[in-house]
Amino acid sequence: MKKKKREYQSSELVKSFARIHGFEGKLVAFEIKDFLEEYLDESLFREIKSVNIEDRCVIIKINSPLLKHDFQLRKSFFLKKFQAQFGEEKFNDLQIL
């Protein structure tokens, strides 16, 4: 069963509320997580513990050591994907924990 998209994220009201209260990064983190859900196999996606953005750095916490290693090897690939999808100005680094 496919999860329903987070349509509320595209709402201008939600975006302006996020901007006022300083959690715009969290909305982008949700969008990155949605992107990863579509990009990865379901079993691999379940290994992703969390996605956050701090100081223009995307931080992805992964439970599986193998998936963590794969993400570290392809770090620049994922960073470029995220920048292309969500805007180059939003982040300049990617950490895999």
C-alpha positions as CSV (number, residue, x, y, z in Angstrom):
1,M,0.0,0.0,0.0
2,K,1.4,3.4,-1.0
3,K,1.4,6.1,1.6
4,K,-0.4,9.3,0.8
5,K,1.9,12.2,-0.3
6,R,2.4,15.0,2.1
7,E,0.3,17.5,0.1
8,Y,0.2,20.0,3.0
9,Q,3.9,20.8,2.3
10,S,3.1,22.7,-0.9
11,S,0.6,24.9,0.8
12,E,1.7,28.5,0.9
13,L,0.1,29.0,4.3
14,V,2.2,26.1,5.8
15,K,5.3,27.5,4.1
16,S,4.8,31.0,5.5
17,F,3.9,29.6,9.0
18,A,7.2,27.5,8.8
19,R,9.2,30.6,7.8
20,I,7.7,32.7,10.6
21,H,8.4,30.0,13.3
22,G,11.7,28.9,11.9
23,F,11.1,25.3,10.9
24,E,11.4,25.6,7.1
25,G,14.3,23.1,7.2
26,K,12.0,20.4,8.7
27,L,9.6,20.7,5.8
28,V,12.5,20.3,3.3
29,A,13.7,17.3,5.4
30,F,10.2,15.7,5.0
31,E,10.5,16.3,1.2
32,I,13.9,14.7,1.2
33,K,12.5,11.7,3.1
34,D,9.7,11.4,0.6
35,F,12.2,11.6,-2.2
36,L,14.2,8.7,-0.6
37,E,11.1,6.7,-0.1
38,E,10.4,6.8,-3.9
39,Y,14.1,6.4,-4.8
40,L,14.9,3.4,-2.5
41,D,13.5,-0.1,-2.2
42,E,10.9,-0.3,0.6
43,S,13.2,-2.6,2.7
44,L,16.1,-0.1,2.4
45,F,13.9,2.9,3.1
46,R,12.8,1.3,6.4
47,E,16.5,1.4,7.5
48,I,16.5,5.2,7.4
49,K,15.9,6.4,11.0
50,S,15.6,10.2,10.4
51,V,16.4,13.0,8.0
52,N,17.2,16.5,9.3
53,I,18.7,19.7,8.2
54,E,21.1,21.7,10.4
55,D,23.2,24.6,9.3
56,R,22.7,23.9,5.6
57,C,23.7,20.3,6.1
58,V,21.4,17.3,5.4
59,I,21.8,14.7,8.2
60,I,20.6,11.2,7.4
61,K,20.6,8.6,10.2
62,I,20.6,5.1,9.0
63,N,20.3,1.9,11.0
64,S,21.8,-0.6,8.5
65,P,25.7,-0.5,8.4
66,L,25.6,-1.7,4.7
67,L,23.2,1.0,3.6
68,K,25.1,3.6,5.6
69,H,28.3,2.6,3.8
70,D,26.5,2.7,0.4
71,F,25.3,6.3,1.2
72,Q,28.8,7.3,2.3
73,L,30.3,6.0,-1.0
74,R,27.6,7.9,-3.0
75,K,27.5,11.0,-0.8
76,S,28.3,13.5,-3.6
77,F,25.7,11.8,-5.8
78,F,23.0,12.2,-3.2
79,L,24.0,15.7,-2.3
80,K,23.8,16.8,-6.0
81,K,20.4,15.0,-6.3
82,F,19.1,16.9,-3.3
83,Q,20.5,20.2,-4.5
84,A,19.0,19.7,-8.0
85,Q,15.6,18.7,-6.6
86,F,15.3,21.2,-3.7
87,G,17.6,24.1,-4.5
88,E,21.4,24.4,-4.4
89,E,21.3,27.2,-1.9
90,K,19.5,25.2,0.8
91,F,22.3,22.8,1.7
92,N,26.1,22.5,1.0
93,D,26.9,19.2,2.9
94,L,25.5,15.8,3.6
95,Q,26.3,13.7,6.7
96,I,25.5,10.0,7.0
97,L,25.2,8.8,10.6
